[in-house]
Amino acid sequence: MFENRFFINRRNGTRQSAISNSMRAIFTALVLLVSLFATAAPAKAADEQTYTQPFQNSTTTLSGNSITANTYFIKMDYWDVKQATLNLNYQVSQLTNGDTSDLTISINGVKFYSFRPENKSGLQTKSIDIPTRLISGSNNIKISGQILNSDGNKAEVAQTPANWFTLYSGANVNFRYVLKNPETAIKSFYDHFSGPDTIVNHNSAISVPKQASNDELTASMYALAGYARVITTENNQIPVTTFETAKAKKADYQIVMATYQHLPKKYQSAVNQQDVQKHAVLKTIYSGNKHVLLVTAKTGQQLKKAARFIANSELMKETSADTKTVSSSTQTFTSDLNYQGSRKLTSTGDQITGPKHQESTYFVSLPTDRTNADGSKIRVHFRYAKNLDFSRSLATVYVNGKPIGSKKLTAAKADDDQLTVNLPTGQSLGNSFVIRVAFDLEMKNQSGNDNAQTPWAFVEPDSRAYIKSKPVTNILFSNYPSLFIKNQSFNDLAIVRPKTLNASDFTTMTNIFNLIGNFAQNNTGSIQFYTKTPPKSVLREHHVITFGTPQNNRFIKSLNDKLYFKYNKQFTGFLSNEKLSIESAYGKTVGTNQLLRSPWNSHLGILVVTAAHSRDVAMASTQINFQRNIQQYTGDAILVDRDNNHDSYRFKKHENTDAKPTVAQTIHKNSALAIYLGLAFLMIVIIGYALFLMLRKNGQRDHQGGPTDETHSDK
């Protein structure tokens, strides 16, 4: 006990007080206790993150007693989901009977929630927890049910236009999750970098040197376009910026892209010198919560090759190493996504159940540089139940909400039936349209619940849309960026940029290539940056995109007489024109996007994004960065001011790159000449006819006098 109360210091022989020792023991116990609580405590709320994923659906109205709607969402693999909540915005008919109407929610074919919509006017909202055990990577949410106006006591419930359910856009799934840390594998970095939550939170960035070379800029745009084509966010993008900007420093996930000599020293030391001598190198470098994918090479050509690699989502998802070398012989092109003349409506087939009117919806997209041509058709292969009232059951195909063909269902063909319809001739549907296949499955002596699992119909996976297409050559923003896309890739683009780049210029580049990249479905096209006016040989063979101010981009200054909105003599602001009167001070504070026909080749186009100040150039480019923005415009020029007022104007008389005046236009333009030519032609016809009659008459005389002469001679 004595020894327990005192500690003997053998070196100096002094004794420590038992009180002191006791205090130390108490302090140690407190520390251990605090540590124990800290270890046992659940994860703090700060460790959890939230992300709201909006559905891609537009506002849709469904009619009929039985209704069905489908929508989709994704869950990232690196989320440890704690809770997922479905948020619906909908409206039902004001005549809805709340006691007999019901809606059921299912995920991936599994039903998990049912409720009765309230009988009230206006928008209704509903939040529903989705069982996390049912969530996979890609998920289908199905809303099915019945909207009834009667009390349900009648044996037969009449279907009227007042049986309707409207699902509004803005429906979403809200996730609460814990983020799984990325592995050093390149594929793990790719998933985190391109994740929708990462992008929405501005945690992704592509960075290049402050005064990047043209090859480095080309490589960065290849990379940006590659990510733009796969990210699912509609209102956010990955910025291209420079190493030391706030955007780059804030990003937890960053692609650092530069030739080796332009890399910061801390990154140069991370690369094996032997690897970079003959190859481009991709390497993940993690420090704390900062995650970098370093992309570098000795030459600009090798760097562009590496950029094509990281623009290929298939290759990035397949690379499990933390370091990858890319040589000139490495195959980096994406899978063949070129349009082959037809599109499958469904890859696995679609089951439709329940009586009366049922629908299945399909989206068909052509390459953005093409539109449908006459001769297109849709073939739907299907089968259906045999217990239908075949005197009233039929199938109908709709395109963009308009019926284009119907067929009665028959018992003889229930196991193997098809409907082939032609698309309307002479009508352009653009490069994307909606096909609806509707079945009216009427039952004999139907009674009871209208939402039964029988009858049924099944759309077979070999159902296809056979779409004949033709190139789209309009130089208008209603068709942008189709002009710069060919076979779903970059259409030989020459980019003329300012001599020195500032932050606004990088924003402008990001905006331009975010939308173009969204439409470029493969990475085999060509982009090349130029600091000066490109050679005439390039201008004759390439579409051109140029941006900046006349002061920092002389190429724009040389185009001034071709612009629709021209600069004043000092190049400090825009002048008035036939479309808009511009006050002198106001003209110094607006930005423009202008689509011109190339003066070097009438089949090519030029996009000019310009203003007197760089900030206004960037402001103008905000109207061509997302599809939801560009779809507002139909002209060939857009003007944007600092109050965010923006308007489009139409200047070109002929919008096509190969536009030639028709015969009627030529005659109308030269009406006097046409009259003279017509009179001359008429005179020639009259004279010709007179000569013909004279020759014919002389011929007849010779024929009649011939025998007389011969007889006279004989005598």
C-alpha positions, 0 to 999 in steps of 0.5 A: 500500500505504501508503494502504491501511494508513492513513486520513487525516483531512482535517479534523484531519490526524490519522492513525489507526492501521492496527491500529485500522483492522484491528480495525474491519475484523475486527469488521465481518466478524464482524458480517457473518458472524453476519448471514449465518448468521442469514439462512441459518439455517432457521426456529426451532422457535418459529416453528412451531405445532401444533394437534390437531384431533379427529375428530367421530366417536363410537366405532363398531364395524364388522362383516364381512370388509370394513369401511369408515369415514369421518371428516372434518377441515379445514385452515385457509387461513392454515396453511403445513402442514409435517407432518400426522399421523393418530392412530388409536385402534382395536381388532380382534377377538382372533381376527384373523389378522394375516397376512391382515387389512389396513387401508388409509387414503385421503384425498380418494379417494387411498390412501396407507398400508396396514398390518396390525393386530396380533393382540392384545387391547385398544386399539391406536394408530397414527400415520400421516403424511399427504402434505401435497400431498393435503390440501385445505381440507375433507378426507375420511379413509377407512379400509377393509380386511378383518378375517379370522379364517381363514388365507386359504387357503379359497376361501370365508371365512365371515363371523361376528360375530367379524369386527369393527373398532372405531374409538374416539373421540379419533382426530385429526390433528395439524398442524405448521405456520407461521402466515401473517400476516393481511392487513388485509382484513376477511375475512382477520381473520375467518378468523384470529379464528374459526380453531380454533387461535386459539380453543383458544390463547385468542387470540380475544376480544370486548371491550366497555366496562366498564359496557356499555350494554344495546345494547352487550351485545346487539350483543356477544351477536349477535356471539358467537352468530354465531361460536359457530354456525361454530366447530368446537371443542367445548370452547372458546369466544370470551370476551366481556370488557371492554377492560382485562382480561387476556383482552382484552390476551392475545388476538392477535385482538380485536373491539372493540365499543362506541358511538363515545362509549364507545371508548378515544381511541386507537380514536376517532382511527382512525375517520373522523368522517364515516363514523360520523355516519350509519353503523356502521363496521367497521375493521381496526387492526393493530399488531405481533402484535395484530390488532383489528377495530373495530366502532362507531357513534353509536347503539346501534341502528346498533351492533346492525346492525353486529353482525348483519353480523359475525355473518354468516359469508357477508358477513364472508368476502366483505369484502375491504376493511379498512373497511366501513360498515353502514347501516340499509338494509344487508341482513345476514340470513343465507341461508335455512336454515329447515327445508323438510320434507326433507333430502338424505342426500348432496349428490354421491352415495356410491360403495360398493365391495367384496363382502358387507356395506357401509354408508354413514352419514348424519346428519339434523338438524332445527331444534333446536326441532322433533322428528319426527312420524308420517308421516316416511319415507326414500327411498334412490335407488341403483344397483348392479352386475349381477354379484351373486348376487341370491338373497342380495343386499339393501339395508337402512335403519337409523335409530339402529342399528335396521333399519326396512326391507329390499329384495332387489336384482334384475338388472332394477332394477340401473340404477335402484332405490329403497327407501322406508321409513317411520320408526317411528310414535309414536316421537320420535327427537329433532331429530337421528338417524343413518341407515345404508344397508347393502348386502349385495353377495353374489357368485357363486362368490366367491373370492380377496380380499374387498376387491375393487373389485367389486361396487359400489353407488351412492347417488344424490344425490336420496336424501332423508329426508322428515321431518314435524316438530312443535314441541318445547315441553318446558321441561326441560334435555333440550330446552334451548335449544330453548325459546329457538330458533324457526325456527333463530333467537333466539325473542324473548329478553328478558335481565334482567341485573345492574345493574352487571357484574363479571368473573363476570357476563361469564363467565356471559353468554358461557356462556349465549350460546355454546350458544344461538348454536351452535343459532341458525343465522341472525341474524334473531332478537331479543335485548334486554337490560334492567337493570330488570324489563321492562314487562309487555307485554314479559314477556307476549310474550318468553321471559326469561333472567335471571342474577346474585344477588338483591342485584344483580338485583332481578328475581330477588328478585321471582321467589323464590316461583316458584323451585324452589330458593328463597332464605332471607329474607335472600337469602344462600343456598338453602333445602331443598325436597322434592327436596334437604335443604340445609345453611345454609352449603352453601346459600350456596356453590351455584349453580343453573340453573332453567327455569320456566314464565312466570307472565305467559304459560304458553306461555313460559319463564324461565331463571334462573341464580342464586346468592348470589355471582357466582362461583357464578352463573358456576360454574352457567353452566358446565353450560349452555355446551356441548352435551356438558354440557347433554346430561347433564341431563333435569330443570328445575333444576340445582344445582352446588357448588364441588367441581363436584358437579352434579345435576339435579332434576325439579319440574314435573308437566307439562313442556310450555308448552301442557300441559293435563290430559287427560280421564283426569287430570281424572277421576282428580283429581276422581273423586268428582265424576265418580261424581256426574256419572255417576249424574246422567247415568244418571238423566237417561237413565232419566227421558228413556227413561221419558218417551219410552215414555209419550209413545209409548204415549199416541200409540198410544192416540190413533191407535187411538181416532181413527176410532171418534170420527169414526164416532160423530160421523157418526151 
